Amino acid sequence: MSLIVQDLTKRYGDKVVVDHLSFRMDQPGVYALLGSNGAGKTTSIRMMLGILARDGGTVLWNDRPLNTDTCNVGYLAEERGLYPKYDLMDQLVYFASLRGVDRAEARKRIKYWAERLEVGEYLYPQMPKPAPEQALLGGRKRRPVMARQKIQKPKKADQLSKGNQQKIQLMTALLSDPELLILDEPLSGLDPVNADLFKSILREEIARGKYLIMSSHQMSVVEEFCTDLTILHRSCAVLQGHLNDIKKSYGRVNLHLKVEQDVRPYIEAAGARIVTEKEFDYQIKVSGEEQANRLLAALIADRIPVVTFDLREPSLHEIFVETVGGDSDE
C-alpha cells in the first residue's frame, strides 16, 4: 500500500494557503505534518480527506483517488466533532455505521475501546441497586423504593472534560479499524497519564501495520513516533525528509559538558556558545565536532576533570525553531 500526495494546492482569493504540497508514504509508519500556526497543516489534511475542495493536486491511495470507497480512513480532528447534547453511545454507533460497521459489531468495538480508553463510566452508567427490604412490626416486609434513588443516564458530550472528549473522538476514529489514521493535535487537552495512554494505543496501531499522519506542535511526541516529516511555513514545504537524515545533516552541534569548576573562559576561547549553565553543568552550541574536540583538548591539557562530555545532533524542536524562525503565519 502507498499514499501519494502530489501538488496539493489551496487558494482563497489571491492568498495561497497551501502551495503545491507533495509527499508520499510507501510503508506503514508515522508521517508528521508540522508547521507554525496558520501554515496550512489542517487545510492540507482536510483537502486530503475531501472535506475541503482542492484548487490543484491529487491524493492517491494504492494508485487510486483517496476516498471512502478506496480506503478505510480514521480521522481525529483538532476541533471537537461530537454533538454536545446527544447521547454518547448513540453517536458512536452512528459514526461506526457511516464506516460500514453494523450495530452489533459497533457495540462490541465500543465496549473494547471504552475499557481501553477508560471511559466506560460515561457510556455504561450503573443502574441503581434496589434498597434492601426492611422488616416492619408484625413480620411484614417493606418493598424497596426505587424512586428514592437517582437513575444514572448515559453522558452527553458537553458533560465531559476536554480530555475525555478527546478520548471519545479517538474511539470514533478507531471504531472502523482504519488502514489510514490521520491525527490532528491528538494529545491536545490530555494530562500526562492520558497522554501516555494515547501514545500506547498509537504504538499498538503502528505495530499492526497502520499508516499514520500526525500534525502536532509537541515536537518531543513527533520525534518519538515519526519516521518522515514535512515542515510547512507560510503555505510552503520548507523542509522534508527522513527525520534521522535531517538530523544528521545538521551534524552534532549540541554539547553537554559537566565539570567541577568554572570553564567559561575555555568555552569562549574555543569559539563555542553557552546556551544554559547551572553549577558547572553546561549546554553548549558548537559548530561541529572539530570545535568540540578543541575544547576537550584544552580542558585535558590543563588537567580539568570532565564528568560529562556528550556531543549530539539537534532535537526536532531546535530544527523546527531554526527552520520557521519562530514566526506565526496567522
N, C-alpha and C positions, 0 to 999 in steps of 0.2 A: 504494500500500500504506500501511497505517497500523497502529500499535499503540496500543491504548487500555486503560489500567489504571484501573479505577473502584472506589473504596471498598474497597480490599483490606484485610482485617482478620484478625488472628490473636490468639487468647487462649489462655493456659494457666491454667486455673482462673479466678481473679479478676484475674490480671495480663494487661493488654493489651500485646502486644509489637509489633504493627503496628496503627495506628489510622486506618482509612479513608484509605489512601494512594491518590491519584489523580494520573495524569499521562498524556500522550499524545505520540506521535511521528507526524507526518504526512508526513515526508520523511526520506530517508536522512541519516545523521549519527551523532553520539555523544551519548547522554543519560547524564549522570552521576548516580548514586545515592550520596549521601555521608552521612556521619554519624559520630559518635563510636562507640567500641566498645560493642556491645550495643544500638545504636539501632534495629536491625531491618532492616538492609540485606540481609544474606544470607537472613534469613527471608522477606523480600519476594520476592527472586529465586526462592527455592525454591517459594514459592506460585505465582508466575507460571508456572513450569515444570511445576507439578502434582506436584512431588516431595513437597511438604508440603500437607496439606489446608487449605483456607481456611475461616474462620468467617464470611466475608462477602466480597462483591465479585466482580467479573468481570474477565477479561483477554481482549481481543478482538484478533485479527489479521485485518485486512480484513473486519471486522464479523462474524467467526466466532470461536467459542471457540478460544483458542490451545492447540494440542496437536500431537502428531507427525503427525497427518493433515492439519492445515491449514497448518502452517509447518515449514520445514526450519530447525531451531534448532541452533546450536553453543554449547556451554557449557563454559567453563573455570572449574572450581570452585576456591575458595580452598584447600580441603584436597586433598591428593594423592589422586587417584582411580584410580591404577594398581594392578594386582595385583602385589605386591612380588616374588613368586617365580616368575612366569611370563615366558616369552619375550616381548620387546617387540614383535617383528614379529607374532606370533600375536595379541597383544592389539589391535594397531592394525587388523589385518584383521577381527577380531571386532567391534570398535567401529564400523568402517565398515559392516559388514553390518547392524548394528542400524539404520542410517540408510538402508538400501536400496542400498548400493554393493556390486556383486558383487566377487568375489575378485580377478579380473584387473585391473579398474579400480582397486580399492583399492591394489593393489601399485604401479600406475603413479603414483597420487597420493602414496603413501608415499615413493616414490623422489624425487619432486619436492620434497616438503616436507622430507625428510631432508637434501637438498642445501641447500635454502633456509635451514633452521634449523641447519645444520652439526652434525648428529648421525648422519651416515651411518656413522661408525665403530662405533656401537653397534648398528646394525641390519644392516649388511653386513660382518661380520668377514672379513678376508682369509684365504684358505686358505694354508697354508704352502707355500713353494716347494720342489720336490724338491732335495735336495743334489746337487751336480754329481758325475758319475761320476769315480771315482778310478782311475788306472792302477796296476796291480799288476805284479810281475815276471812275465815271460813274455807280456806284452801283453794279459793279461786285464783286464777292467773290473769294478770293484766296483759293484754296483747301489745306487742311492740308498736310504737307510734313512729312511722317513717317520716311523717310530715315535719317532725321536730328537727330532722337532720337535713342540712343543705345538700342537695344533689349536685355534684360537680359536673360541669359541662365541658366539652372539648374547647380548647382555647382558640381564640381568633388571633390573626397575625399581629394586630395592633396591641395585643396584651403581652407580647413577648419583648424581651430586651433586644437590642440591636444584634448582639452576638447570637442569640437563639434564632432570630430571624435569618441570620446568615447560615446557620446550620440547616434550617428548613429549606433554604434556597439551594444549598449544596445537595441535599437529598433529592430535590426536584431535578437537578442536573444529572444525578446518578441513576435515577429510577429506571431509565431505559437501557442501562448498561451500554453507554455510548462508546463508539470507536474513537471519536474525536471529542475531547473535552476542552472547552475554552473558558478560562477563568480570568475575570476582570477584577483585580484587587481582592483575591479570595480571603485574605486574612484581615480584612478591614473590620474593625469593631470587636475583635476577639482578644480575650485576655491570654496570658502566656500558656495556661493549661489547655484552653480550647485551641489555641494556635498549634500547639504540639499535636493535639488530636487531629486537626485538619491535615497537618503535614504527614502524619502516619497513614492517613487514608490516601493522600496523594502518592506516597511511596508504594502502597498496595496497587493502585491503579497503574502506575508506571511498570511495576513488576508483572502485571498482567498484559503488558504489551500495548498500552493505550498511547495515543498521540495527544499531547497536551500543549496548549498555547496559553501562556500566562502573562498577564500585564500586572505590574506591581511597582510601587515606589519603595518597597522594602528590599533593598539590594542584597542584604545578607540572605534572605529567603530565596531570591532568584539565584544567587550564587550557589546555594545549597542544592538546587534542583536542576537548573537549566544546563543544557549542553551547547546550544547555539542561541544567538540573540541578534536583535536589531535595536539600535538606539535611534529614535526619531527626535528631530529638533527643527522647529519651525516648518513642519509638514514633510520634511525630507529625511530619508535614512542617511545618517552621518557616520554610522559605524555598524558593521555587520560581520558575522563570522562565528567560528567556534570559540567558546569562552576561553579555553586553555591557550589557543593560538593567539587570541587578542592579548591575554595577559603576558605571554612570552614576548610578544612584540614590544611591550613596554620595558622589558628587562627587569632585573632585580634591583629596584631602586629604593626600597624601604628597608632601613636598617634599625633593628632593635639592639641597643647597646646598653649593658648594665655593668657598672664598675663600682669601685668603693671610694672614689674621690671625684672631685670636680675635674672634668676633662674638656670643658667648653673651649679652652684655647686650642686643644688638639683638633677638635671638630672644625673650628673656624679656619685653622691653618690648612686643613685638608680641602677646604672649599665646600664642605657639606653644610646643610641647613638643619637646625634643630626644630622639630615640629612640636614636640612636647618634652617636658623634663620634670621628673619628680624623684627626689632623693637619689641622685646619680643614676637614674633609670631613664634613658633617652630613646625617643623615637626620632629618627633622623632620615632626611631625604638626601639621597646621594645621586650622582649622575650615572653610576653604574658600578660594576664590580671592581674596576681599577681604582676608583676613588675610595671605595670602602676598604680595599686591601691596603691602600696607602695609609689610611687612618689606623688600621690594625697594626701595621708595621711600626708606626710611630709610638703607639702605646706599648708594644712589646719591647721596643728599643729602650724605653725609659722604665721598664720593669713595672708597669702599672697592671695589676691583676684585672683580668677581664672575666666577669662572671657569665655574661651572655653576649654573643655576637651572632645575630640571626639576620641574614640578608634574604629578602623575599620580594616576590612580584607585587604590584599594587592590587588592592582589593577592587571589586567591581564598583563599589561606592566611589572610590577615588577616580577610577576611569570615567564613570558617569559624570562626575562633577567637572573633570577636566574637559570632557567632550562637549557638554552643553553649556559650560561656563556658569552654571547656577542660574541661568536665565529662565524665566517663565514665558511661555508662548501665548499666554492669555492676554 
